[in-house]
């Protein structure tokens, strides 16, 4: 995925949210102020961190489980 402001690739990291929950953080590699987003859906985070899946596959797993 690309930054909406400058077109750089987004960086994907595992982080901890305010309440101590694990989350996925997407941020612009060029300038973190351009774009920053957090995904805290447990199924997606678990799929990406524990199963070592790329973000796209973790999101697909979440969609499949939520149907």
CORJO-V705446 format. One record per residue. RES is the residue in one letter. PHI is phi as a letter, one per 40 degrees, with the letter a starting at -180 (999 if undefined). PSI is psi as a letter, one per 20 degrees, with the letter a starting at -180 (* if undefined). D_FIRST is the distance of its C-alpha to the first C-alpha in Angstrom with 2 decimals. Layout:
# CORJO-V705446
res->(RES	RES)
phi->(PHI	PHI)
psi->(PSI	PSI)
d_first->(D_FIRST	D_FIRST)
This chain:
# CORJO-V705446
res->(X	X	X	X	X	X	X	X	X	X	X	X	X	X	X	X	X	X	X	X	X	X	X	X	X	X	X	X	X	X	X	X	X	X	X	X	X	X	X	X	X	X	X	X	X	X	X	X	X	X	X	X	X	X	X	X	X	X	X	X	X	X	X	X	X	X	X)
phi->(999	b	c	c	c	b	g	c	c	c	c	b	b	c	a	b	c	c	c	g	c	c	a	b	b	b	a	c	c	c	a	d	c	c	a	a	a	b	b	b	c	d	c	c	c	c	c	c	c	c	c	f	c	c	d	c	c	c	c	c	c	c	c	c	c	c	c)
psi->(q	q	p	h	g	i	j	q	q	q	p	p	q	p	r	p	a	h	j	j	q	q	r	p	p	p	q	p	h	g	o	i	i	g	p	p	q	p	p	j	o	h	g	g	g	g	h	g	g	h	i	l	q	q	g	g	h	h	h	h	g	g	g	g	h	i	*)
d_first->(0.00	3.77	6.96	9.17	12.13	11.88	8.87	8.50	5.87	5.81	8.79	9.80	13.57	16.40	18.63	21.68	22.00	25.11	27.05	26.39	23.98	21.17	17.65	14.02	12.75	9.29	10.15	9.77	11.26	13.33	14.88	14.41	16.23	13.64	11.36	12.31	12.04	13.98	14.29	17.94	18.70	21.04	20.30	16.55	17.42	20.32	18.50	15.97	18.67	21.84	20.80	18.28	15.74	12.05	10.11	9.81	13.54	14.50	13.31	15.23	18.15	18.24	18.38	21.10	23.09	23.05	24.60)
